[in-house]
Amino acid sequence: MNREYHRWHSPRLNRDMEVLVYGHSGEPVILVPTSKGRFYQAEDFGLIGAIADGIAAGRYVVVCVDSVDEESWYNKAVAPAVRVARHAQWEDYLVQEVVPLVRGRAAGGRLTLAGCSLGGFHTYNVGLRHPDVFQRLISMGGKFETEDFLDGHHDEQVYFHTAPQWLPGLNDPGRLSALRRVEMTLAVGEHDFCRPSNENLSKVLWQKDIRNDLSIWNGGTHDWPVWRQMIRQYLPA
């Protein structure tokens, strides 16, 4: 299986960012780490191994990215508005810098954004805001509210980076039409503490006639063995 390391200075984040690229051909996939996770986390915890056959067979080109969670959502040393602004810069980095990289390496086809836990949050937080960029969203054990990160702070930026808040008020026909073309998976374990968040987001999406697959995994918890099973199902060889 082809594996490459890349590092470059991101002008949007004003810091070096690192990625790992797996595969030589196939559909493009961007995989986001869990809370405060690094670009090598998916390999270390077996997600890449779980789909290695498909990667080696030319089904997927997977780019594993770095987060800046410690500088954004988890950065209690700065004001909540600054945390959200830093996240917005990371979103811009993902869309403007990582997407062209994976598109340039892949063979075409739908672009998937995926992640576990906070990576699932990032998947829908970014993916729903850019339905013109991402054609498939896969969250595994994600939680989609932002209140726990922001010490009670709320403003317009918070609103537009919290899908359960802005989606109910979305009435733009063009935007809704674009969202209805995106393939959406919300996978969560039966005993995962994030299950209510997944059920709520699925309900909000359906209220806007946005199709989504809410999959409750029997007996599943919020842990890596479950996520390895999930990713193998959603990105089969």
C-alpha positions as CSV (number, residue, x, y, z in Angstrom):
1,M,0.0,0.0,0.0
2,N,1.4,3.4,-1.0
3,R,2.0,5.7,2.0
4,E,3.3,9.2,1.8
5,Y,4.1,12.0,4.3
6,H,3.6,15.6,3.4
7,R,4.2,18.8,5.3
8,W,3.7,22.4,4.3
9,H,3.3,25.9,5.8
10,S,-0.4,26.8,5.7
11,P,-0.9,30.5,5.1
12,R,-4.5,30.2,6.5
13,L,-3.3,28.8,9.8
14,N,0.2,30.5,9.8
15,R,1.8,27.2,10.9
16,D,3.1,24.0,9.4
17,M,0.6,21.3,8.9
18,E,1.2,17.6,8.3
19,V,-0.8,14.9,6.5
20,L,-0.4,11.2,5.6
21,V,-1.6,10.0,2.2
22,Y,-2.5,6.4,1.6
23,G,-3.2,4.8,-1.8
24,H,-2.4,5.2,-5.4
25,S,-5.8,5.6,-7.1
26,G,-9.5,5.6,-6.3
27,E,-12.1,7.8,-4.7
28,P,-10.8,10.6,-2.5
29,V,-11.4,10.4,1.3
30,I,-10.4,12.9,4.0
31,L,-10.2,11.4,7.4
32,V,-10.3,13.7,10.4
33,P,-8.9,12.6,13.8
34,T,-10.7,12.6,17.2
35,S,-10.3,15.3,19.9
36,K,-6.8,16.9,19.7
37,G,-5.8,14.0,17.4
38,R,-2.8,14.1,15.0
39,F,-2.5,13.1,11.4
40,Y,-1.0,9.7,12.3
41,Q,-3.9,8.7,14.7
42,A,-5.9,6.7,12.2
43,E,-2.9,4.5,11.4
44,D,-2.0,4.1,15.1
45,F,-5.5,3.0,16.1
46,G,-6.2,0.7,13.2
47,L,-8.6,2.6,11.0
48,I,-6.2,2.5,8.1
49,G,-5.5,-1.2,8.7
50,A,-9.3,-1.8,8.6
51,I,-9.6,-0.5,5.1
52,A,-6.1,-1.4,3.8
53,D,-7.4,-3.9,1.3
54,G,-9.5,-1.3,-0.4
55,I,-6.7,1.2,-0.4
56,A,-4.2,-1.3,-1.8
57,A,-6.8,-2.3,-4.5
58,G,-7.1,1.2,-5.8
59,R,-10.6,1.9,-4.3
60,Y,-9.6,4.9,-2.2
61,V,-7.0,7.6,-1.7
62,V,-7.1,8.5,1.9
63,V,-5.6,11.7,3.4
64,C,-5.3,11.8,7.2
65,V,-5.1,15.4,8.4
66,D,-4.0,17.2,11.6
67,S,-6.4,19.0,13.8
68,V,-5.9,22.3,15.6
69,D,-8.4,21.4,18.4
70,E,-6.0,22.4,21.1
71,E,-5.9,25.9,19.5
72,S,-9.6,26.1,18.9
73,W,-12.4,24.3,20.7
74,Y,-10.2,23.1,23.7
75,N,-8.2,26.3,24.1
76,K,-9.5,27.7,27.4
77,A,-6.7,30.2,27.5
78,V,-8.4,32.4,24.9
79,A,-11.9,33.8,24.6
80,P,-14.6,31.6,23.1
81,A,-14.9,33.8,20.0
82,V,-11.2,33.3,19.3
83,R,-11.7,29.5,19.6
84,V,-14.4,29.5,17.0
85,A,-12.4,31.9,14.7
86,R,-9.4,29.5,14.9
87,H,-11.7,26.6,14.0
88,A,-12.9,28.6,11.0
89,Q,-9.3,29.1,9.8
90,W,-8.8,25.3,10.1
91,E,-12.0,24.7,8.0
92,D,-10.6,27.1,5.4
93,Y,-7.3,25.1,5.4
94,L,-9.2,21.9,4.9
95,V,-11.3,23.1,2.0
96,Q,-8.7,25.3,0.3
97,E,-5.5,23.3,0.8
98,V,-6.3,19.6,1.7
99,V,-9.1,19.1,-0.8
100,P,-7.0,20.1,-3.8
101,L,-4.3,17.7,-2.6
102,V,-6.6,14.7,-2.4
103,R,-8.4,15.6,-5.6
104,G,-5.1,15.8,-7.4
105,R,-4.1,12.4,-6.2
106,A,-7.4,10.5,-6.6
107,A,-8.9,9.0,-9.7
108,G,-12.1,11.1,-9.4
109,G,-15.5,10.3,-8.0
110,R,-17.2,11.5,-4.9
111,L,-15.2,13.2,-2.2
112,T,-15.8,11.7,1.3
113,L,-15.2,13.5,4.5
114,A,-15.2,11.2,7.5
115,G,-14.2,11.0,11.2
116,C,-14.8,9.4,14.6
117,S,-15.9,11.2,17.8
118,L,-14.9,14.9,17.4
119,G,-13.8,13.9,13.9
120,G,-17.4,13.1,13.3
121,F,-18.4,16.6,14.6
122,H,-15.9,18.1,12.2
123,T,-17.2,16.0,9.3
124,Y,-20.7,17.4,9.6
125,N,-19.7,20.9,10.9
126,V,-17.6,21.4,7.8
127,G,-19.4,19.1,5.3
128,L,-22.8,20.6,5.7
129,R,-21.4,24.1,5.2
130,H,-19.8,23.0,1.9
131,P,-22.1,20.7,0.0
132,D,-20.6,21.9,-3.2
133,V,-17.2,20.4,-2.1
134,F,-18.1,17.1,-0.3
135,Q,-20.3,14.5,-1.8
136,R,-20.3,12.0,1.1
137,L,-20.2,12.5,4.9
138,I,-19.5,9.7,7.4
139,S,-19.6,10.3,11.1
140,M,-18.8,7.5,13.5
141,G,-19.7,8.3,17.1
142,G,-19.8,12.1,16.5
143,K,-21.5,14.7,18.7
144,F,-22.6,17.9,16.9
145,E,-23.4,20.5,19.6
146,T,-20.8,23.2,20.5
147,E,-22.1,24.5,23.9
148,D,-19.7,22.4,26.0
149,F,-16.7,24.2,24.4
150,L,-17.8,27.8,24.7
151,D,-18.5,28.7,28.3
152,G,-22.0,30.0,27.5
153,H,-20.8,32.3,24.7
154,H,-23.0,32.6,21.6
155,D,-22.7,34.8,18.5
156,E,-23.2,34.6,14.8
157,Q,-20.0,32.7,14.2
158,V,-21.1,30.1,16.8
159,Y,-24.5,29.8,15.2
160,F,-23.1,29.1,11.8
161,H,-20.6,26.6,13.1
162,T,-23.2,24.6,15.0
163,A,-25.3,22.5,12.5
164,P,-28.2,21.8,14.9
165,Q,-28.6,25.6,15.3
166,W,-28.5,26.9,11.7
167,L,-30.0,23.9,9.9
168,P,-33.6,24.5,11.2
169,G,-33.6,28.0,9.8
170,L,-32.2,27.2,6.4
171,N,-34.7,28.0,3.7
172,D,-32.5,28.8,0.7
173,P,-33.7,26.5,-2.1
174,G,-30.3,26.2,-3.8
175,R,-28.5,25.3,-0.6
176,L,-31.1,22.8,0.4
177,S,-31.0,21.2,-3.1
178,A,-27.2,20.9,-2.8
179,L,-27.5,19.3,0.7
180,R,-30.0,16.8,-0.6
181,R,-27.5,15.5,-3.1
182,V,-24.9,14.7,-0.4
183,E,-24.7,11.1,0.9
184,M,-24.9,11.2,4.7
185,T,-24.2,8.5,7.3
186,L,-24.6,9.0,11.0
187,A,-23.2,5.8,12.6
188,V,-23.3,5.5,16.4
189,G,-23.1,2.7,19.0
190,E,-26.3,1.7,20.8
191,H,-24.6,2.6,24.1
192,D,-22.6,5.5,22.9
193,F,-23.2,8.7,24.9
194,C,-23.3,10.6,21.6
195,R,-26.4,8.6,20.4
196,P,-28.9,11.4,21.3
197,S,-26.9,13.9,19.4
198,N,-26.9,11.7,16.3
199,E,-30.7,11.1,16.6
200,N,-31.3,14.8,17.0
201,L,-29.2,15.8,13.9
202,S,-30.8,13.1,11.9
203,K,-34.2,14.4,12.8
204,V,-33.3,18.0,12.0
205,L,-32.0,16.9,8.6
206,W,-35.2,14.9,7.8
207,Q,-37.2,18.0,8.8
208,K,-35.6,19.7,5.8
209,D,-36.1,16.7,3.6
210,I,-32.4,15.9,3.6
211,R,-31.9,12.2,3.4
212,N,-29.5,10.6,5.9
213,D,-28.7,7.1,7.1
214,L,-28.9,7.0,10.9
215,S,-27.3,3.7,11.9
216,I,-27.5,2.6,15.5
217,W,-24.9,-0.2,16.0
218,N,-26.2,-2.9,18.2
219,G,-24.2,-3.1,21.5
220,G,-21.8,-0.5,20.3
221,T,-20.0,1.9,22.5
222,H,-17.8,5.0,22.0
223,D,-14.6,3.3,21.2
224,W,-12.1,2.3,18.5
225,P,-13.1,-1.3,18.0
226,V,-16.6,-0.2,17.0
227,W,-15.2,2.5,14.7
228,R,-12.9,0.0,13.0
229,Q,-15.9,-2.1,12.2
230,M,-17.9,0.9,11.0
231,I,-15.2,2.2,8.6
232,R,-14.7,-1.2,7.1
233,Q,-18.5,-1.3,6.4
234,Y,-18.7,2.2,5.0
235,L,-15.5,2.0,3.0
236,P,-15.5,-1.6,1.8
237,A,-12.7,-3.2,-0.2
